[in-house]
């Protein structure tokens, strides 16, 4: 009889984990881009006194996504808020937001629709004031310039990219440029 209860309890636990509809809470750091982007977006809706209805939220989200770069742009693509997106699940964001559903819950639901959404992670930020540019890969040097919306026309050698970054640093990262000259 005791074994029966154990097995019965186990099957209930197993059924709960296998049922699709049972929401699992996000783990710490999971869905980083989704939670951060939607959290900031939700705050901007409040700050700009946007009406909390699906249509207005969708319009504001599409507008926010036109300025999104990197991983946030990829997130916008996945939910269909970019012009080149193949699918459109933007209503899976706008409708719950209109009911003031917490962004973590929205991201949990999006994860079930498209697992890639929660796999997005922000790139680690380099500390430009201390990093040795010579030790970085060219790919990372290009990424720094890309983040600044700059390119390095005619750059062929690693030293060309380093020169361009050093030249632009006072403009884009003044604190880092100042710290580097004090070293």
Order of alpha helices (4+ residues) and beta strands (2+ residues): alpha-alpha-alpha-alpha-alpha-alpha-alpha-alpha-alpha-alpha
